[in-house]
Amino acid sequence: METLLVLLLLLSLLWALYDVLRVFFGVLTFALIFSVSFSGLFEWLSRRLNGRRKLAAVIYAFLLLAITSLPFIYVLSTVRSHVKVAIEWLDLVRANGLPPLPRWIANMPWLGDEITAFWQQLQSSPRETIAVHGAQLRTALGHVLSSGAGVIGATVQFMIGIIISAFFLATGPRMLDPVKSTLQHLLGKRDGLSLLRATIQAIRSVSIGVMGTALVAAILSWTGLTIAGIHFALFLSAVVFFLVLIQLGPLFVWIPVVIWSASQGHPGMTVFLAIYGLTITILDGLLKPVLLAKSGGKVPFLVLFLGVIGGLSAWGFTGMFKGAIILSVCYTLFNSWLEGKEPPTSARGGKGRLKAPPPPGEA
């Protein structure tokens, strides 16, 4: 009974600890990703600064925050300008009624006819049309607002994670001493260190191989779409980042963009977009295995896909990263366990098979 009561008390304390810290799981996930991914660059910077790790941590956090905050500030300024334009447009609609639908929207493949029909109904009888589609409009607006709030929350977690990762990196290898001691007490010295190495390798492979490829594809997509003058280039680039992250590839964005450009009667721009999108797709297929190999990871496509999709459905936007890391760690640990269960080399035959036992008469 005493042992049972101690176990119940321990489980209660662990549950209370989880309940307190679960708000910070997204922040700690990003901090872990950054500290593992940039540990090599941080150590190089620290050596250049004659071992002054605190100064290196300040420079690291400042540079990374500047790089990540610039796109966020740009998005906020863009949204602010669009809100002003929308308010002015609503004032014009109240005074003069709905204007004709822009030609590029009406000529969109597959959706242009339906949008045009809805717009004509809205022009002829606005109150009746809004009353019929009011629930759908409210649902769509709710999804937009919740998605925007989720992205803003993830961005804030992103930035706080950078600051916490700077503390982790400034502490250095001493940060892992409690983790090493705990794993060695639970699993033994050899298995505990193997588990820690496998976890770090899985995190590094996901952060560098998967998210690095998605970031490169998004930046290149934004550059090409901006050159082509495509509307909502930043939004489409964010969709490319998401699609590459969940292992679907950038073609799901580039094919509709190419079709839309062809329907607008721009053959030169269509050829440019087709070649540019195909180049990004090829680069996505070549860069990902290279980065995974450089980071020391051997995580299959299916493991990454299931981790990203499962994490997204379980925890939202930040779950994409947590799910991929959790499944990659589990896959790496499972393989390490299987390798540890293989029979030793000395028990194998010349061609990798176990030697047959001698006949009973020769024993």
Secondary structure as UniProt FT lines:
FT   HELIX           2..21
FT   HELIX           22..24
FT   HELIX           25..37
FT   HELIX           39..48
FT   TURN            49..51
FT   HELIX           53..96
FT   HELIX           103..106
FT   TURN            109..111
FT   HELIX           112..124
FT   HELIX           126..132
FT   HELIX           134..171
FT   HELIX           172..176
FT   HELIX           177..187
FT   HELIX           189..204
FT   HELIX           205..211
FT   HELIX           212..228
FT   TURN            231..232
FT   HELIX           233..245
FT   TURN            246..247
FT   HELIX           251..263
FT   TURN            264..265
FT   HELIX           267..294
FT   TURN            295..296
FT   HELIX           301..315
FT   TURN            317..318
FT   HELIX           319..341
FT   HELIX           345..347
FT   TURN            350..351
FT   HELIX           360..362
//
